[in-house]
Amino acid sequence: MGRIPGVGLAKGLSITLRHMLRKSVTQQYPEVKPDLPPRSRGVIALVEENCTSCMLCARECPDWCIYIDSHKETIPAPEGGRPRQRNVLDRFAIDFSLCMYCGICIEVCPFDALFWSPEFEYAEGDIRNLVHEKDKLAAWTPTVPPPPAHD
């Protein structure tokens, strides 16, 4: 059986005509915020108190866009013990101009210091302003949705 010439053209024109006759939907974005899916990835939020400067997130990041600086602080010993040292976080920064939003840093964090926040409005006019320090990352923490309930 032979092919009928022009079937593909007629099929394409019918799809185009169907879409032309549909009512268009306009979203008023700045005034009305879009409803995002529950697990959407916007920006990475930091819970500074949970971060122990273990550097796992920075080591596992494929783009090397996480910068961590810390220093050791001596904690006085309890009675009968010896003094201990702990890392104190000095700088935690993420360069979102390099980040590919893969989420590896969030998955490898053993202390639940990094979370996905649904915030997506952090555009900048200059690419150098996309390096966000720990104070800016911590400001997004209240926007993190609660985890889903266990089954």
C-alpha positions in Angstrom: 0.0 0.0 0.0 1.4 3.4 -1.0 1.7 6.5 1.2 -0.8 9.2 0.6 1.0 12.5 -0.1 0.4 15.4 2.2 -0.8 13.3 5.3 2.0 14.7 7.5 1.3 18.2 6.4 -2.5 17.9 7.1 -1.7 16.3 10.5 0.6 19.2 11.5 -1.9 21.8 10.3 -4.7 20.2 12.3 -2.6 20.4 15.5 -1.7 24.0 14.8 -5.4 24.9 14.2 -6.4 23.1 17.4 -3.9 25.1 19.4 -5.0 28.4 17.7 -8.6 27.9 18.7 -7.8 27.2 22.4 -8.2 30.0 24.9 -4.9 31.2 26.1 -3.9 31.4 29.8 -2.0 34.4 31.0 -0.2 34.2 34.3 0.2 37.5 36.1 3.6 36.6 37.5 4.9 39.4 39.6 1.5 40.0 41.3 0.5 36.4 41.5 3.1 33.9 42.6 3.0 30.5 40.8 2.0 27.3 42.6 5.1 25.3 42.7 5.3 21.5 43.0 5.9 20.3 46.6 9.5 19.2 46.0 10.6 22.0 43.6 14.3 23.0 43.8 14.8 26.7 44.2 17.8 27.7 46.3 19.9 25.9 48.9 19.2 27.0 52.5 21.7 26.6 55.4 21.0 25.8 59.0 24.2 27.3 60.4 23.9 25.6 63.9 23.9 22.1 62.3 27.0 22.7 60.2 30.2 21.2 61.6 32.5 22.2 58.8 33.1 18.6 57.8 33.6 19.7 54.2 31.7 16.8 52.7 29.4 19.0 50.7 32.4 21.0 49.3 34.3 17.8 48.4 31.3 16.1 46.7 30.2 19.1 44.7 30.9 18.4 41.0 31.2 22.1 40.3 33.3 23.1 43.3 30.9 26.0 44.0 30.8 25.7 47.8 33.4 27.6 49.9 33.9 26.8 53.5 36.3 28.4 56.0 36.5 27.4 59.6 38.8 27.4 62.6 39.3 25.2 65.7 38.1 26.3 69.1 38.9 24.6 72.3 36.0 23.7 74.6 36.9 23.6 78.3 37.0 20.2 79.8 34.3 18.9 82.1 35.5 17.9 85.5 37.9 15.0 85.2 38.1 15.2 81.3 40.4 16.7 78.8 39.7 19.8 76.7 38.2 19.1 73.3 38.3 21.0 70.0 35.5 21.7 67.6 35.3 23.4 64.3 33.7 26.8 64.2 32.2 27.9 60.9 33.7 31.2 59.7 32.5 31.3 56.1 30.0 29.2 54.1 29.3 30.5 50.6 27.7 29.0 47.5 28.3 30.4 44.0 25.0 30.0 42.3 26.5 31.1 39.0 28.4 27.8 39.0 25.8 25.6 40.8 23.9 23.1 38.7 21.3 22.4 41.4 22.1 18.6 41.4 21.5 18.3 45.2 24.5 16.2 45.9 25.6 18.6 48.7 22.2 18.2 50.4 22.2 14.4 50.1 25.7 14.0 51.6 25.3 16.3 54.5 25.3 14.0 57.6 24.1 16.7 60.0 21.0 18.1 58.0 22.5 21.5 57.6 21.5 22.0 53.9 17.9 22.0 52.5 16.1 22.8 49.3 14.0 26.0 49.6 11.3 26.7 47.0 12.5 30.4 46.7 13.5 31.1 43.1 13.5 34.9 42.9 17.2 35.6 43.6 18.3 37.0 40.2 21.0 39.6 40.1 22.1 42.1 37.5 25.8 41.3 38.0 27.0 37.7 38.0 29.5 38.5 40.8 26.5 39.0 43.2 25.4 35.4 42.9 27.9 34.3 45.6 25.7 34.0 48.6 27.3 33.9 52.1 26.0 32.1 55.2 23.7 35.0 56.3 21.8 35.0 53.0 21.6 31.2 52.9 20.3 31.2 56.5 17.7 33.7 55.6 16.1 31.2 53.3 15.8 28.5 56.0 12.2 29.6 57.2 10.9 29.0 53.7 11.9 25.3 53.7 8.8 23.2 53.7 8.4 20.5 56.4 9.4 17.0 55.4 6.6 14.7 54.2 5.1 12.4 56.8 6.4 8.9 57.0 4.2 6.0 55.7 
